[in-house]
Amino acid sequence: MHLERIAVLGSTGSIGTSGLDVIAKSPGRFKVCALSTNINIKLLKAQVERFKPEAVCIGEIKGNEERWGKTRVYKGETGLLKMLEDVKIDTVLVGISGSSALSPVLKALDSVKKMALANKEALVMAGSVIMSKAAKNNITIVPVDSEHSAIFQCIGAGNRKDLKKIFLTGSGGPLLKVKKSRFRDITVKQALNHPRWKMGKKISVDSATMMNKGLEVIEAAWLFNMEIKDIEILIHPEAVIHSMVEFIDGAMLAQMAVCDMRVPIQYALTYPERTDSGIRSLEFSKIKNLSFYKPDFRRFPCMGLAYYAGKKGGTFPSVLNASNEVAVKEFIEGRVKFIDIPRVIEKVLGFHKGVDDPGLGDILEADRWARVKTKEIFKCYR
Ligand SMILES: NC(=O)c1ccc[n+]([C@@H]2O[C@H](COP(=O)([O-])OP(=O)(O)OC[C@H]3O[C@@H](n4cnc5c(N)ncnc54)[C@H](OP(=O)(O)O)[C@@H]3O)[C@@H](O)[C@H]2O)c1
């Protein structure tokens, strides 16, 4: 029997571990052939024991082992690209966080058959490059982000040409009910305390600033070939509906499920099939209310910055993403305040002279420039 050969990139993270959980619960369907981590060697070793992949890659270049038993060990950024070249992979699950996912995504698009893409930063930076390469090589990108998985599933019930609008829902994050006057004192712990989802640190802070929703707007624009103006964010605190679409005849479709990332991960891995997940069902009789609000762009200016960058296009989304990555890291490491995140990103976007129709080189240069500029501006804040 043919087993689908799967690589899980970022296997030690929140998406990666949930992905391996889904795989472990589908015996006889998948063969894990490659895994990767940045620094979490302990967990990677445990995953190797369990899944026996042919190869693994560790981001940090430390030690000189070339094998762990029968598993080949690659190292560093170039090692990851080499692993993707050497190992035969049918489906790749991309759970690496941040812009570091861009090169492996592009490399994987040379050879895989299907990409289950959780990472959003690579698409925000270089959506045109990624989507055109996937189309040229006839590779299906199935989104893993719960909202985009919902939209993908809803669109699949109709024709893309008849799509009118996307409603991207969001629970509102941990600060939905916190007064703006208290934002100045938001701690890292508060920002990481998401009410609905358990996720990595970067995406959790993005959820607190609501930059996450902004990045998702740009991500949706690339995945579904939509104009930014036709993608509307709706705050939906109950997080029952994971997003909706409207077709030209006025029909609206929504996708619902419990808040468990294993649902969209499994859908992406088994697509176009569906298989039994064993995950509990929504209990409608226990849902008291489904509410929807327009987002508050004054309290959460990151969303407005993302709409601005998305509408400007070119290298602006790359600058937005890079500046945000630096700002979030500075906040997590305690060097700047929560409210400084949108302030600095706005300044950096204001300084940027964009390039229209950028190639990969322009995108990477904009990313580099934005990181330097963000750090330079932050020096004045300390
Ligand atoms: N978590 C969710 O529920 C969720 C939902 C939707 C979308 N996403 C998206 O999925 C991506 C992953 O999110 P996450 O929450 O799973 O993040 P995470 O828990 O922080 O995990 C990130 C993974 O990537 C690895 N990694 C980090 N930096 C790397 C680098 N420079 N090179 C190679 N590998 C690197 C990490 O290795 P170490 O363990 O060694 O650090 C880890 O395995 C993000 O783009 C996020 O926006 C996540």
PDBQT file of the ligand as one rigid body, heavy atoms in Angstrom, charges set to zero:
ROOT
HETATM    1  N1  LIG A 401      -0.155  27.830  16.337  1.00  0.00    +0.000 N 
HETATM    2  C1  LIG A 401      -1.287  27.992  15.690  1.00  0.00    +0.000 C 
HETATM    3  O1  LIG A 401      -2.347  27.621  16.175  1.00  0.00    +0.000 OA
HETATM    4  C2  LIG A 401      -1.293  28.660  14.327  1.00  0.00    +0.000 A 
HETATM    5  C3  LIG A 401      -2.524  28.888  13.701  1.00  0.00    +0.000 A 
HETATM    6  C4  LIG A 401      -2.507  29.442  12.425  1.00  0.00    +0.000 A 
HETATM    7  C5  LIG A 401      -1.321  29.767  11.800  1.00  0.00    +0.000 A 
HETATM    8  N2  LIG A 401      -0.147  29.562  12.450  1.00  0.00    +0.000 N 
HETATM    9  C6  LIG A 401       1.106  29.941  11.784  1.00  0.00    +0.000 C 
HETATM   10  O2  LIG A 401       1.957  28.790  11.743  1.00  0.00    +0.000 OA
HETATM   11  C7  LIG A 401       3.318  29.190  11.920  1.00  0.00    +0.000 C 
HETATM   12  C8  LIG A 401       3.883  28.433  13.120  1.00  0.00    +0.000 C 
HETATM   13  O3  LIG A 401       3.220  28.873  14.283  1.00  0.00    +0.000 OA
HETATM   14  P1  LIG A 401       3.403  28.126  15.680  1.00  0.00    +0.000 P 
HETATM   15  O4  LIG A 401       2.448  28.764  16.602  1.00  0.00    +0.000 OA
HETATM   16  O5  LIG A 401       3.363  26.648  15.474  1.00  0.00    +0.000 OA
HETATM   17  O6  LIG A 401       4.887  28.585  16.073  1.00  0.00    +0.000 OA
HETATM   18  P2  LIG A 401       5.859  27.942  17.154  1.00  0.00    +0.000 P 
HETATM   19  O7  LIG A 401       5.087  27.156  18.146  1.00  0.00    +0.000 OA
HETATM   20  O8  LIG A 401       6.706  29.049  17.642  1.00  0.00    +0.000 OA
HETATM   21  O9  LIG A 401       6.738  26.899  16.310  1.00  0.00    +0.000 OA
HETATM   22  C9  LIG A 401       7.601  27.328  15.297  1.00  0.00    +0.000 C 
HETATM   23  C10 LIG A 401       8.381  26.159  14.742  1.00  0.00    +0.000 C 
HETATM   24  O10 LIG A 401       9.313  26.672  13.769  1.00  0.00    +0.000 OA
HETATM   25  C11 LIG A 401      10.661  26.403  14.206  1.00  0.00    +0.000 C 
HETATM   26  N3  LIG A 401      11.470  27.572  13.871  1.00  0.00    +0.000 N 
HETATM   27  C12 LIG A 401      11.434  28.791  14.436  1.00  0.00    +0.000 A 
HETATM   28  N4  LIG A 401      12.322  29.604  13.863  1.00  0.00    +0.000 NA
HETATM   29  C13 LIG A 401      12.945  28.879  12.917  1.00  0.00    +0.000 A 
HETATM   30  C14 LIG A 401      13.996  29.163  12.012  1.00  0.00    +0.000 A 
HETATM   31  N5  LIG A 401      14.597  30.356  11.957  1.00  0.00    +0.000 N 
HETATM   32  N6  LIG A 401      14.387  28.169  11.167  1.00  0.00    +0.000 NA
HETATM   33  C15 LIG A 401      13.819  26.942  11.210  1.00  0.00    +0.000 A 
HETATM   34  N7  LIG A 401      12.820  26.618  12.063  1.00  0.00    +0.000 NA
HETATM   35  C16 LIG A 401      12.387  27.581  12.902  1.00  0.00    +0.000 A 
HETATM   36  C17 LIG A 401      10.557  26.201  15.713  1.00  0.00    +0.000 C 
HETATM   37  O11 LIG A 401      11.658  25.441  16.207  1.00  0.00    +0.000 OA
HETATM   38  P3  LIG A 401      11.997  25.487  17.812  1.00  0.00    +0.000 P 
HETATM   39  O12 LIG A 401      10.934  24.664  18.473  1.00  0.00    +0.000 OA
HETATM   40  O13 LIG A 401      13.338  24.895  17.912  1.00  0.00    +0.000 OA
HETATM   41  O14 LIG A 401      11.945  26.934  18.218  1.00  0.00    +0.000 OA
HETATM   42  C18 LIG A 401       9.239  25.451  15.794  1.00  0.00    +0.000 C 
HETATM   43  O15 LIG A 401       9.421  24.111  15.405  1.00  0.00    +0.000 OA
HETATM   44  C19 LIG A 401       3.301  30.713  12.080  1.00  0.00    +0.000 C 
HETATM   45  O16 LIG A 401       3.563  31.329  10.851  1.00  0.00    +0.000 OA
HETATM   46  C20 LIG A 401       1.891  31.013  12.529  1.00  0.00    +0.000 C 
HETATM   47  O17 LIG A 401       1.456  32.295  12.149  1.00  0.00    +0.000 OA
HETATM   48  C21 LIG A 401      -0.105  29.003  13.696  1.00  0.00    +0.000 A 
ENDROOT
TORSDOF 0
